[in-house]
Amino acid sequence: VRLMESGGGLVQPGGSVNLTCAASGEDFVINVLGWYRQRPGDERDLVASVALVGGTKYGESMEDRITVSRDIAKNTVYLQMNNLKPEDTAVYYCSAERVYVGSYYAEILWGQGTQVTVSS
């Protein structure tokens, strides 16, 4: 399974950016699909995720400034971030929990990451 991220780049403070992540491959089921971010010197933290079972989860840092949605048929998750601040500068990673039908086994997959820089 491959995670293809798009979006990101340089944005001014107060601006918005849209990120898209599409999962592709053969014969796979994704339960959780979402976004994490890693700021310089920090750990990777949840931004938001959408699960087939369990709904939507938000990280603490951006919940009031983001909109996350998922197209199940396209295995794609969308993240819109608004009113961005310089401290939102980070590498944003797509994450997917792949599950196997008939098994309790699951694996976490990561995209390569996309840089979002908030600066004037």
All heavy atoms as an XYZ file, in Angstrom:
915
protein
N       0.853     -1.179      0.000
C       0.000      0.000      0.000
C       0.893      1.235      0.000
O       1.845      1.329      0.784
C      -0.930      0.020      1.220
C      -1.755      1.308      1.254
C      -1.852     -1.192      1.200
N       0.552      2.166     -0.832
C       1.340      3.395     -0.939
C       0.465      4.576     -0.543
O      -0.702      4.652     -0.926
C       1.831      3.580     -2.365
C       2.671      4.826     -2.592
C       3.080      4.943     -4.056
N       3.874      6.138     -4.285
C       4.237      6.550     -5.506
N       3.879      5.853     -6.562
N       4.954      7.649     -5.637
N       1.046      5.493      0.217
C       0.354      6.715      0.613
C       0.947      7.874     -0.172
O       2.136      8.165     -0.059
C       0.495      6.964      2.111
C      -0.040      5.861      3.027
C       0.179      6.245      4.496
C      -1.505      5.602      2.772
N       0.104      8.536     -0.946
C       0.557      9.652     -1.766
C       0.012     10.948     -1.194
O      -1.197     11.168     -1.173
C       0.077      9.471     -3.199
C       0.509     10.591     -4.139
S       2.279     10.597     -4.439
C       2.375      9.186     -5.518
N       0.909     11.806     -0.726
C       0.533     13.079     -0.129
C       0.684     14.198     -1.148
O       1.577     14.180     -1.989
C       1.420     13.367      1.085
C       1.328     12.324      2.168
C       2.593     12.235      3.005
O       3.672     12.509      2.453
O       2.507     11.893      4.186
N      -0.174     15.193     -1.021
C      -0.052     16.397     -1.851
C      -0.532     17.594     -1.050
O      -1.304     17.460     -0.100
C      -0.852     16.251     -3.154
O      -2.222     16.074     -2.886
N      -0.073     18.761     -1.476
C      -0.398     19.987     -0.768
C       0.795     20.442      0.049
O       1.877     19.885     -0.049
N       0.578     21.421      0.873
C       1.653     21.956      1.674
C       2.370     23.088      0.968
O       1.913     23.616     -0.032
N       3.516     23.483      1.525
C       4.286     24.576      0.962
C       4.373     25.741      1.916
O       4.190     25.603      3.123
N       4.636     26.897      1.341
C       4.793     28.115      2.136
C       3.471     28.872      2.184
O       2.843     29.094      1.140
C       5.876     28.996      1.514
C       6.124     30.359      2.174
C       6.647     30.180      3.593
C       7.096     31.169      1.326
N       3.079     29.272      3.377
C       1.827     30.008      3.554
C       2.059     31.120      4.559
O       2.842     30.953      5.513
C       0.680     29.068      3.980
C       0.997     28.382      5.300
C      -0.640     29.795      4.059
N       1.388     32.222      4.374
C       1.540     33.341      5.290
C       0.725     33.117      6.557
O      -0.285     32.397      6.536
C       1.087     34.632      4.613
C       2.006     35.081      3.488
C       1.650     36.454      2.971
O       0.540     36.952      3.195
N       2.593     37.089      2.289
N       1.145     33.711      7.661
C       0.339     33.616      8.891
C      -1.090     34.085      8.637
O      -1.317     35.083      7.963
C       1.079     34.552      9.858
C       2.498     34.531      9.380
C       2.405     34.441      7.875
N      -2.027     33.307      9.182
C      -3.438     33.591      8.957
C      -4.005     32.938      7.719
O      -5.222     32.957      7.508
N      -3.153     32.341      6.929
C      -3.589     31.710      5.694
C      -4.087     30.294      5.908
O      -4.156     29.784      7.031
N      -4.421     29.657      4.794
C      -4.949     28.299      4.822
C      -4.158     27.406      3.878
O      -3.543     27.892      2.922
C      -6.422     28.296      4.403
O      -7.207     29.058      5.287
N      -4.213     26.134      4.132
C      -3.573     25.162      3.246
C      -4.392     23.886      3.267
O      -5.007     23.537      4.277
C      -2.108     24.904      3.671
C      -2.045     24.154      4.989
C      -1.350     24.166      2.590
N      -4.412     23.217      2.135
C      -5.120     21.952      2.010
C      -4.129     20.828      1.740
O      -3.254     20.959      0.878
C      -6.137     22.013      0.870
C      -7.243     23.007      1.132
O      -7.837     23.013      2.203
N      -7.509     23.868      0.163
N      -4.284     19.754      2.466
C      -3.470     18.559      2.264
C      -4.369     17.408      1.851
O      -5.505     17.289      2.338
C      -2.718     18.179      3.533
C      -1.804     19.240      4.148
C      -1.126     18.665      5.406
C      -0.775     19.728      3.163
N      -3.849     16.569      0.968
C      -4.573     15.386      0.508
C      -3.664     14.178      0.601
O      -2.469     14.262      0.296
C      -5.040     15.568     -0.953
O      -5.908     16.699     -1.038
C      -5.788     14.340     -1.439
N      -4.232     13.069      1.034
C      -3.486     11.813      1.082
C      -4.355     10.719      0.496
O      -5.481     10.494      0.957
C      -3.101     11.467      2.505
S      -2.349      9.833      2.673
N      -3.820     10.037     -0.500
C      -4.535      8.942     -1.140
C      -3.767      7.642     -0.951
O      -2.563      7.586     -1.226
C      -4.726      9.228     -2.621
N      -4.465      6.619     -0.500
C      -3.869      5.290     -0.359
C      -4.161      4.481     -1.619
O      -5.289      4.473     -2.105
C      -4.425      4.584      0.858
N      -3.140      3.811     -2.108
C      -3.327      3.009     -3.322
C      -2.619      1.679     -3.174
O      -1.685      1.536     -2.386
C      -2.796      3.773     -4.544
O      -1.415      3.998     -4.427
N      -3.057      0.734     -3.963
C      -2.482     -0.600     -3.931
C      -3.545     -1.622     -4.283
O      -4.577     -1.280     -4.863
N      -3.304     -2.860     -3.918
C      -4.258     -3.929     -4.226
C      -4.670     -4.642     -2.948
O      -3.841     -4.892     -2.071
C      -3.642     -4.919     -5.208
C      -3.363     -4.322     -6.582
C      -2.854     -5.380     -7.556
O      -2.749     -6.550     -7.151
O      -2.564     -5.019     -8.696
N      -5.952     -4.962     -2.885
C      -6.490     -5.818     -1.823
C      -6.093     -5.330     -0.441
O      -5.390     -6.036      0.309
C      -6.024     -7.266     -2.015
C      -6.515     -7.856     -3.316
O      -7.642     -7.490     -3.740
O      -5.786     -8.652     -3.924
N      -6.516     -4.134     -0.118
C      -6.213     -3.632      1.211
C      -7.441     -2.985      1.814
O      -8.330     -2.518      1.106
C      -5.044     -2.636      1.155
C      -5.353     -1.354      0.425
C      -5.795     -0.239      1.115
C      -5.189     -1.276     -0.953
C      -6.066      0.941      0.438
C      -5.468     -0.104     -1.631
C      -5.908      1.010     -0.931
N      -7.436     -2.939      3.136
C      -8.489     -2.263      3.887
C      -7.811     -1.317      4.882
O      -6.940     -1.738      5.649
C      -9.387     -3.255      4.652
C     -10.426     -2.503      5.487
C     -10.078     -4.202      3.677
N      -8.204     -0.086      4.826
C      -7.661      0.912      5.747
C      -8.728      1.260      6.772
O      -9.822      1.696      6.400
C      -7.225      2.183      5.004
C      -6.161      1.864      3.954
C      -6.744      3.236      5.989
C      -4.858      1.378      4.542
N      -8.431      1.066      8.035
C      -9.370      1.472      9.073
C      -9.206      2.955      9.387
O     -10.103      3.746      9.197
C      -9.177      0.645     10.340
C     -10.126      1.076     11.444
O     -11.209      1.601     11.186
N      -9.719      0.882     12.687
N      -8.032      3.344      9.837
C      -7.791      4.728     10.219
C      -6.909      5.394      9.168
O      -5.882      4.851      8.787
C      -7.111      4.823     11.593
C      -6.956      6.288     12.003
C      -7.907      4.062     12.636
N      -7.318      6.566      8.753
C      -6.556      7.349      7.789
C      -6.521      8.776      8.310
O      -7.560      9.348      8.636
C      -7.230      7.297      6.417
C      -6.470      7.787      5.190
C      -5.155      7.047      5.030
C      -7.333      7.639      3.953
N      -5.316      9.330      8.411
C      -5.249     10.660      8.993
C      -3.914     11.333      8.840
O      -3.080     10.923      8.019
N      -3.726     12.373      9.644
C      -2.543     13.222      9.550
C      -1.892     13.415     10.914
O      -2.581     13.621     11.921
C      -2.930     14.590      8.995
C      -3.339     14.563      7.564
C      -4.601     14.447      7.069
C      -2.466     14.629      6.445
N      -4.571     14.438      5.697
C      -3.259     14.551      5.290
C      -1.085     14.753      6.285
C      -2.721     14.592      4.000
C      -0.557     14.796      5.012
C      -1.370     14.714      3.889
N      -0.577     13.362     10.906
C       0.248     13.718     12.042
C       1.177     14.833     11.581
O       1.375     15.056     10.402
C       1.081     12.522     12.515
C       0.298     11.489     13.280
C      -0.630     10.675     12.640
C       0.501     11.321     14.647
C      -1.347      9.722     13.346
C      -0.210     10.368     15.366
C      -1.126      9.580     14.707
O      -1.828      8.639     15.413
N       1.776     15.502     12.567
C       2.784     16.491     12.226
C       3.964     16.370     13.180
O       3.811     15.943     14.322
C       2.208     17.909     12.265
C       1.943     18.453     13.653
C       1.427     19.875     13.570
N       1.331     20.492     14.888
C       0.897     21.722     15.106
N       0.507     22.485     14.087
N       0.849     22.211     16.324
N       5.103     16.785     12.673
C       6.316     16.767     13.486
C       7.022     18.099     13.311
O       7.530     18.405     12.225
C       7.226     15.610     13.083
C       8.403     15.432     14.013
C       9.082     14.093     13.825
O       8.909     13.415     12.812
N       9.865     13.680     14.807
N       7.007     18.868     14.374
C       7.717     20.136     14.377
C       9.171     19.910     14.720
O       9.513     18.923     15.369
C       7.049     21.107     15.351
C       5.622     21.454     14.934
C       4.994     22.471     15.840
N       4.731     21.940     17.168
C       4.122     22.630     18.114
N       3.724     23.882     17.880
N       3.893     22.104     19.294
N      10.059     20.810     14.338
C      11.488     20.617     14.616
C      11.733     20.404     16.104
O      11.290     21.192     16.945
C      12.101     21.934     14.133
C      11.164     22.422     13.079
C       9.805     22.022     13.541
N      12.396     19.321     16.418
C      12.749     19.028     17.802
C      11.647     18.375     18.607
O      11.846     18.068     19.788
N      10.483     18.171     17.994
C       9.355     17.590     18.714
C       9.041     16.175     18.226
O       9.529     15.743     17.183
C       8.101     18.456     18.524
C       8.167     19.738     19.312
O       9.120     19.908     20.114
O       7.268     20.599     19.140
N       8.194     15.512     18.981
C       7.700     14.203     18.557
C       6.591     14.388     17.515
O       6.054     15.479     17.341
C       7.163     13.434     19.763
C       8.208     13.102     20.811
C       7.631     12.320     21.975
O       6.401     12.219     22.081
O       8.431     11.800     22.779
N       6.255     13.304     16.875
C       5.182     13.321     15.895
C       3.840     13.267     16.650
O       3.615     12.368     17.466
C       5.324     12.128     14.952
C       4.539     12.245     13.674
C       4.925     11.122     12.723
N       6.300     11.250     12.257
C       6.834     10.462     11.318
N       6.079      9.525     10.743
N       8.085     10.618     10.961
N       2.968     14.219     16.353
C       1.699     14.334     17.069
C       0.513     14.242     16.115
O       0.601     14.672     14.963
C       1.605     15.669     17.811
C       2.652     15.811     18.896
O       2.916     14.811     19.593
O       3.211     16.918     19.038
N      -0.577     13.748     16.635
C      -1.796     13.630     15.855
C      -2.361     15.007     15.536
O      -2.474     15.869     16.414
C      -2.836     12.813     16.618
C      -4.233     12.744     16.001
C      -4.197     11.910     14.711
C      -5.243     12.164     16.988
N      -2.736     15.190     14.280
C      -3.503     16.370     13.886
C      -4.986     15.980     13.827
O      -5.819     16.577     14.505
C      -3.044     16.919     12.523
C      -3.911     18.109     12.115
C      -1.580     17.335     12.574
N      -5.295     14.981     13.028
C      -6.671     14.467     12.949
C      -6.665     13.163     12.188
O      -5.814     12.940     11.310
C      -7.607     15.462     12.270
N      -7.618     12.298     12.514
C      -7.753     11.036     11.800
C      -9.212     10.656     11.709
O     -10.026     11.069     12.554
C      -6.950      9.930     12.479
O      -7.474      9.667     13.762
N      -9.529      9.860     10.690
C     -10.898      9.392     10.476
C     -10.859      7.877     10.359
O     -10.120      7.335      9.528
C     -11.511      9.997      9.201
C     -12.968      9.558      9.081
C     -11.414     11.524      9.217
N     -11.643      7.201     11.163
C     -11.678      5.749     11.176
C     -12.981      5.223     10.590
O     -14.026      5.865     10.702
C     -11.530      5.230     12.607
N     -12.899      4.056      9.967
C     -14.132      3.396      9.526
C     -14.985      3.040     10.740
O     -16.210      3.152     10.700
C     -13.795      2.134      8.736
C     -13.126      2.331      7.380
C     -12.830      0.972      6.748
C     -13.996      3.172      6.464
N     -14.305      2.601     11.790
C     -14.975      2.283     13.055
C     -14.336      3.146     14.122
O     -13.147      3.045     14.376
C     -14.824      0.795     13.424
C     -15.475      0.516     14.764
C     -15.409     -0.073     12.326
N     -15.094      4.015     14.720
C     -14.534      4.866     15.771
C     -14.591      6.340     15.482
O     -14.309      7.145     16.366
N     -14.919      6.727     14.266
C     -15.134      8.126     13.972
C     -13.878      8.951     13.830
O     -12.801      8.444     13.489
N     -13.988     10.217     14.140
C     -12.922     11.184     13.939
C     -12.262     11.553     15.264
O     -12.943     11.733     16.267
C     -13.496     12.454     13.286
O     -14.111     12.098     12.032
C     -12.400     13.473     13.021
N     -10.949     11.641     15.224
C     -10.184     12.083     16.391
C      -9.364     13.299     16.011
O      -8.876     13.394     14.890
C      -9.272     10.965     16.889
C     -10.006      9.779     17.486
C      -9.023      8.757     18.049
C      -9.762      7.577     18.680
N      -8.816      6.586     19.229
N      -9.197     14.199     16.972
C      -8.424     15.408     16.754
C      -7.311     15.507     17.776
O      -7.491     15.173     18.948
C      -9.311     16.649     16.875
C     -10.391     16.758     15.830
C     -11.664     16.242     16.050
C     -10.135     17.379     14.613
C     -12.640     16.339     15.088
C     -11.124     17.488     13.645
C     -12.372     16.962     13.889
O     -13.340     17.064     12.924
N      -6.176     16.007     17.337
C      -5.135     16.365     18.274
C      -5.498     17.663     18.957
O      -6.423     18.373     18.551
N      -4.773     17.986     20.003
C      -5.132     19.160     20.809
C      -4.723     20.472     20.170
O      -5.326     21.510     20.427
C      -4.482     19.034     22.192
C      -5.005     17.867     23.008
C      -4.337     17.791     24.367
O      -3.400     18.579     24.610
O      -4.740     16.955     25.178
N      -3.720     20.427     19.315
C      -3.098     21.684     18.897
C      -3.883     22.466     17.854
O      -3.768     23.684     17.799
C      -1.691     21.397     18.366
O      -1.777     20.493     17.272
N      -4.677     21.793     17.051
C      -5.284     22.493     15.910
C      -6.780     22.241     15.750
O      -7.360     22.649     14.765
C      -4.587     22.082     14.601
C      -3.103     22.332     14.559
S      -2.410     21.941     12.950
C      -2.994     23.331     11.979
N      -7.408     21.606     16.708
C      -8.782     21.131     16.526
C      -9.738     22.221     16.059
O     -10.620     21.981     15.229
C      -9.301     20.516     17.830
C     -10.714     19.971     17.727
C     -11.139     19.233     18.986
O     -10.326     19.149     19.924
O     -12.283     18.737     19.017
N      -9.577     23.438     16.569
C     -10.530     24.492     16.231
C     -10.192     25.183     14.910
O     -10.919     26.096     14.493
C     -10.576     25.527     17.354
C      -9.213     26.145     17.618
O      -8.192     25.562     17.208
O      -9.167     27.217     18.259
N      -9.131     24.744     14.246
C      -8.723     25.414     13.020
C      -8.644     24.476     11.828
O      -8.105     24.855     10.778
C      -7.366     26.102     13.242
C      -7.405     27.194     14.301
C      -6.075     27.898     14.430
N      -5.094     27.045     15.097
C      -3.897     26.777     14.600
N      -3.543     27.253     13.423
N      -3.068     26.022     15.275
N      -9.134     23.280     11.966
C      -9.005     22.322     10.878
C     -10.349     21.689     10.524
O     -11.271     21.631     11.344
C      -8.008     21.195     11.219
C      -8.481     20.425     12.458
C      -6.608     21.761     11.422
C      -7.624     19.197     12.746
N     -10.397     21.212      9.299
C     -11.502     20.386      8.845
C     -10.906     19.150      8.189
O     -10.051     19.269      7.298
C     -12.382     21.130      7.823
O     -12.918     22.313      8.426
C     -13.535     20.236      7.373
N     -11.316     17.993      8.655
C     -10.806     16.742      8.090
C     -11.990     15.952      7.541
O     -13.067     15.930      8.136
C     -10.033     15.919      9.145
C     -10.929     15.490     10.296
C      -9.323     14.739      8.502
N     -11.770     15.342      6.398
C     -12.816     14.523      5.787
C     -12.172     13.361      5.049
O     -10.974     13.391      4.739
C     -13.669     15.357      4.830
O     -12.887     15.888      3.777
N     -12.988     12.362      4.783
C     -12.469     11.148      4.154
C     -13.444     10.669      3.092
O     -14.659     10.639      3.316
C     -12.255     10.052      5.206
C     -11.762      8.729      4.645
C     -11.474      7.778      5.780
N     -11.121      6.444      5.281
C     -10.744      5.431      6.054
N     -10.671      5.603      7.363
N     -10.457      4.264      5.526
N     -12.883     10.301      1.954
C     -13.647      9.651      0.892
C     -13.305      8.169      0.951
O     -12.212      7.761      0.540
C     -13.284     10.258     -0.469
C     -14.162      9.735     -1.602
O     -14.559      8.548     -1.546
O     -14.431     10.493     -2.531
N     -14.215      7.385      1.510
C     -13.924      5.970      1.731
C     -13.703      5.246      0.405
O     -12.790      4.423      0.277
C     -15.060      5.314      2.537
C     -15.107      5.927      3.941
C     -14.869      3.805      2.608
C     -16.255      5.453      4.794
N     -14.517      5.552     -0.585
C     -14.400      4.869     -1.875
C     -13.061      5.136     -2.541
O     -12.514      4.275     -3.238
C     -15.540      5.294     -2.789
N     -12.518      6.322     -2.323
C     -11.238      6.693     -2.941
C     -10.055      6.468     -2.018
O      -8.910      6.761     -2.392
C     -11.278      8.161     -3.375
C     -12.293      8.462     -4.477
C     -12.232      9.932     -4.871
C     -13.209     10.224     -5.995
N     -13.180     11.667     -6.387
N     -10.319      5.986     -0.806
C      -9.238      5.805      0.175
C      -8.405      7.079      0.314
O      -7.159      7.031      0.310
C      -8.343      4.622     -0.215
C      -8.967      3.291      0.146
O      -9.306      3.040      1.305
N      -9.148      2.441     -0.843
N      -9.088      8.183      0.426
C      -8.422      9.481      0.472
C      -8.906     10.281      1.675
O     -10.093     10.244      2.011
C      -8.709     10.272     -0.823
O      -8.198      9.525     -1.945
C      -8.045     11.633     -0.807
N      -7.970     10.979      2.296
C      -8.297     11.852      3.413
C      -7.845     13.264      3.071
O      -6.792     13.460      2.464
C      -7.654     11.363      4.729
C      -6.133     11.382      4.662
C      -8.163     12.159      5.915
N      -8.678     14.206      3.458
C      -8.427     15.609      3.158
C      -8.304     16.380      4.465
O      -9.063     16.159      5.404
C      -9.575     16.197      2.340
C      -9.905     15.417      1.092
C     -10.876     14.424      1.116
C      -9.235     15.661     -0.100
C     -11.178     13.691     -0.019
C      -9.538     14.937     -1.247
C     -10.507     13.956     -1.193
O     -10.797     13.230     -2.322
N      -7.356     17.304      4.487
C      -7.165     18.136      5.668
C      -7.081     19.590      5.229
O      -6.217     19.952      4.429
C      -5.886     17.751      6.409
C      -5.560     18.565      7.653
C      -6.586     18.291      8.755
C      -4.156     18.255      8.156
N      -7.988     20.392      5.748
C      -7.935     21.830      5.515
C      -7.533     22.500      6.818
O      -8.173     22.305      7.850
C      -9.285     22.378      5.050
C      -9.268     23.883      4.810
C     -10.601     24.435      4.358
O     -11.587     23.709      4.249
N     -10.651     25.722      4.080
N      -6.488     23.289      6.774
C      -5.996     23.986      7.956
C      -6.138     25.493      7.739
O      -5.706     26.015      6.701
C      -4.535     23.630      8.218
C      -4.322     22.132      8.422
S      -2.640     21.706      8.897
C      -1.774     22.026      7.354
N      -6.744     26.152      8.701
C      -7.047     27.578      8.586
C      -6.334     28.377      9.678
O      -5.905     27.823     10.696
C      -8.551     27.800      8.693
C      -9.329     27.031      7.654
O      -9.020     27.078      6.462
N     -10.350     26.302      8.094
N      -6.259     29.674      9.440
C      -5.658     30.579     10.420
C      -4.318     30.042     10.926
O      -4.074     29.948     12.131
C      -6.615     30.806     11.591
C      -6.161     31.923     12.504
O      -5.416     32.816     12.095
N      -6.605     31.878     13.746
N      -3.476     29.708      9.990
C      -2.205     29.084     10.348
C      -1.281     30.060     11.057
O      -1.283     31.275     10.782
C      -1.542     28.522      9.097
C      -2.209     27.238      8.572
C      -1.758     26.936      7.160
C      -1.919     26.076      9.495
N      -0.482     29.499     11.952
C       0.455     30.277     12.756
C       1.867     29.782     12.498
O       2.058     28.626     12.093
C       0.108     30.117     14.237
C      -1.337     30.436     14.573
C      -1.659     30.086     16.015
C      -3.129     30.349     16.322
N      -3.462     29.990     17.721
N       2.867     30.614     12.768
C       4.248     30.156     12.556
C       4.555     28.858     13.310
O       5.321     28.024     12.809
C       5.080     31.327     13.073
C       4.216     32.515     12.825
C       2.813     32.040     13.091
N       3.946     28.653     14.455
C       4.208     27.431     15.219
C       3.560     26.190     14.606
O       3.778     25.077     15.095
C       3.742     27.589     16.678
C       2.312     28.049     16.840
C       2.218     29.558     17.047
O       2.969     30.316     16.386
O       1.387     29.968     17.892
N       2.781     26.377     13.562
C       2.248     25.234     12.823
C       3.243     24.715     11.786
O       2.975     23.700     11.127
C       0.933     25.617     12.127
C      -0.170     25.958     13.096
O      -0.286     25.260     14.123
O      -0.914     26.928     12.833
N       4.349     25.407     11.641
C       5.383     24.949     10.721
C       5.856     23.564     11.137
O       6.276     23.362     12.277
C       6.557     25.927     10.703
O       6.116     27.184     10.166
C       7.713     25.394      9.864
N       5.774     22.619     10.209
C       6.105     21.229     10.531
C       6.090     20.407      9.247
O       5.648     20.874      8.191
C       5.080     20.656     11.513
N       6.575     19.193      9.381
C       6.356     18.197      8.338
C       5.078     17.449      8.697
O       4.942     16.946      9.820
C       7.535     17.215      8.224
C       7.253     16.179      7.135
C       8.830     17.962      7.920
N       4.166     17.410      7.766
C       2.877     16.752      7.988
C       2.908     15.387      7.291
O       3.189     15.297      6.089
C       1.746     17.623      7.454
C       1.502     18.814      8.354
C       2.385     19.892      8.371
C       0.411     18.852      9.220
C       2.191     20.976      9.219
C       0.201     19.929     10.068
C       1.097     20.978     10.064
O       0.900     22.048     10.920
N       2.613     14.364      8.071
C       2.688     12.993      7.585
C       1.290     12.377      7.505
O       0.506     12.473      8.460
C       3.521     12.131      8.515
C       4.979     12.482      8.563
C       5.481     13.374      9.510
C       5.873     11.910      7.654
C       6.829     13.696      9.560
C       7.234     12.221      7.704
C       7.689     13.115      8.652
O       9.026     13.426      8.688
N       1.031     11.713      6.402
C      -0.168     10.897      6.287
C       0.080      9.564      6.973
O       1.182      8.990      6.864
C      -0.513     10.676      4.818
S      -2.017      9.699      4.558
N      -0.928      9.071      7.671
C      -0.805      7.803      8.378
C      -2.030      6.946      8.094
O      -3.150      7.457      8.014
C      -0.705      8.063      9.884
O      -0.736      6.852     10.607
N      -1.789      5.658      7.940
C      -2.882      4.728      7.677
C      -2.719      3.481      8.523
O      -1.608      2.958      8.662
C      -2.921      4.351      6.201
N      -3.820      3.028      9.095
C      -3.827      1.745      9.794
C      -4.445      0.714      8.861
O      -5.651      0.734      8.590
C      -4.630      1.822     11.086
C      -4.664      0.493     11.825
C      -5.682      0.483     12.944
O      -6.897      0.562     12.642
O      -5.281      0.393     14.115
N      -3.590     -0.155      8.360
C      -4.068     -1.208      7.472
C      -4.475     -2.408      8.316
O      -3.716     -2.857      9.173
C      -2.987     -1.616      6.476
C      -3.435     -2.721      5.522
C      -2.329     -3.110      4.576
N      -2.779     -4.146      3.648
C      -2.002     -4.698      2.715
N      -0.738     -4.298      2.581
N      -2.490     -5.618      1.904
N      -5.661     -2.913      8.064
C      -6.143     -4.089      8.780
C      -6.352     -5.237      7.808
O      -6.463     -5.019      6.590
C      -7.459     -3.773      9.534
C      -7.212     -2.715     10.616
C      -8.551     -3.311      8.567
N      -6.375     -6.434      8.375
C      -6.508     -7.639      7.558
C      -7.789     -8.357      7.960
O      -7.961     -8.714      9.128
C      -5.289     -8.520      7.748
C      -4.035     -7.899      7.189
C      -3.300     -6.964      7.916
C      -3.594     -8.220      5.904
C      -2.167     -6.373      7.401
C      -2.452     -7.638      5.385
C      -1.743     -6.720      6.128
O      -0.624     -6.141      5.610
N      -8.645     -8.568      7.016
C      -9.938     -9.196      7.276
C      -9.725    -10.582      7.858
O      -8.915    -11.367      7.344
C     -10.766     -9.267      5.981
C     -12.095     -9.988      6.249
C     -11.028     -7.869      5.441
N     -10.429    -10.868      8.952
C     -10.317    -12.165      9.596
C      -9.145    -12.288     10.538
O      -8.880    -13.359     11.072
N      -8.438    -11.194     10.773
C      -7.257    -11.208     11.636
C      -7.277     -9.991     12.543
O      -7.848     -8.960     12.201
C      -5.983    -11.216     10.793
O      -4.845    -10.993     11.596
N      -6.649    -10.131     13.699
C      -6.502     -8.979     14.582
C      -5.253     -8.166     14.227
O      -4.978     -7.143     14.817
C      -6.422     -9.434     16.043
C      -7.727     -9.950     16.581
C      -7.905    -11.304     16.845
C      -8.791     -9.082     16.830
C      -9.102    -11.778     17.348
C      -9.982     -9.549     17.328
C     -10.146    -10.896     17.577
O     -11.335    -11.371     18.066
N      -4.502     -8.655     13.272
C      -3.252     -7.979     12.910
C      -3.537     -6.675     12.183
O      -4.442     -6.601     11.340
C      -2.401     -8.885     12.026
C      -1.116     -8.253     11.575
C      -0.063     -8.066     12.461
C      -0.952     -7.821     10.262
C       1.114     -7.466     12.051
C       0.225     -7.238      9.840
C       1.250     -7.061     10.742
O       2.413     -6.474     10.334
N      -2.764     -5.654     12.510
C      -2.855     -4.370     11.838
C      -1.466     -3.762     11.764
O      -0.612     -4.047     12.604
C      -3.799     -3.423     12.568
N      -1.231     -2.962     10.756
C       0.056     -2.295     10.630
C      -0.149     -0.821     10.323
O      -1.130     -0.433      9.683
C       0.902     -2.945      9.536
C       0.297     -2.913      8.147
C       1.214     -3.541      7.114
O       2.446     -3.588      7.335
O       0.685     -3.974      6.071
N       0.770     -0.016     10.819
C       0.723      1.424     10.610
C       1.651      1.778      9.459
O       2.825      1.398      9.455
C       1.139      2.195     11.866
C       0.252      1.796     13.048
C       1.062      3.702     11.608
C      -1.215      2.083     12.846
N       1.109      2.507      8.513
C       1.868      2.940      7.346
C       2.011      4.453      7.374
O       1.121      5.159      7.843
C       1.136      2.522      6.065
C       0.747      1.045      5.963
C      -0.112      0.810      4.730
C       1.989      0.178      5.938
N       3.118      4.940      6.835
C       3.393      6.371      6.823
C       3.720      6.845      5.417
O       4.377      6.134      4.646
C       4.567      6.705      7.732
C       4.307      6.446      9.178
C       4.642      5.336      9.881
C       3.643      7.314     10.103
N       4.225      5.460     11.181
C       3.605      6.668     11.350
C       3.059      8.589      9.993
C       3.029      7.234     12.481
C       2.483      9.159     11.115
C       2.468      8.476     12.339
N       3.263      8.055      5.115
C       3.707      8.707      3.905
C       5.074      9.331      4.117
O       5.632      9.286      5.217
N       5.608      9.929      3.078
C       6.944     10.520      3.147
C       6.933     11.864      3.856
O       7.987     12.334      4.293
C       7.519     10.678      1.741
C       7.846      9.355      1.068
C       8.570      9.547     -0.243
O       8.437     10.571     -0.900
N       9.331      8.544     -0.635
N       5.774     12.466      3.980
C       5.674     13.758      4.643
C       5.688     14.911      3.658
O       6.314     14.831      2.595
N       4.998     15.965      4.035
C       4.997     17.175      3.222
C       5.228     18.373      4.138
O       4.629     18.464      5.214
C       3.685     17.319      2.427
O       3.750     18.464      1.585
C       2.463     17.430      3.341
N       6.105     19.259      3.713
C       6.479     20.393      4.547
C       5.427     21.495      4.439
O       5.016     21.866      3.336
C       7.837     20.945      4.114
C       8.292     22.179      4.863
C       8.698     21.879      6.290
O       9.392     20.888      6.562
N       8.298     22.735      7.232
N       5.021     22.009      5.574
C       4.192     23.214      5.636
C       4.971     24.246      6.434
O       5.339     24.004      7.585
C       2.828     22.942      6.296
C       2.059     24.249      6.477
C       2.023     21.948      5.475
N       5.241     25.369      5.814
C       5.979     26.443      6.459
C       5.091     27.673      6.522
O       4.584     28.135      5.487
C       7.256     26.770      5.688
O       8.086     25.595      5.637
C       8.032     27.891      6.374
N       4.898     28.166      7.727
C       4.063     29.355      7.931
C       4.984     30.516      8.266
O       5.595     30.558      9.332
C       3.040     29.135      9.050
C       2.124     30.346      9.159
C       2.246     27.860      8.808
N       5.087     31.426      7.342
C       6.020     32.540      7.510
C       5.634     33.683      6.600
O       5.112     33.479      5.503
C       7.446     32.074      7.191
O       8.346     33.160      7.249
N       5.925     34.886      7.066
C       5.683     36.060      6.236
C       6.927     36.437      5.450
O       6.924     37.382      4.670
C       5.231     37.240      7.101
O       6.177     37.502      8.110
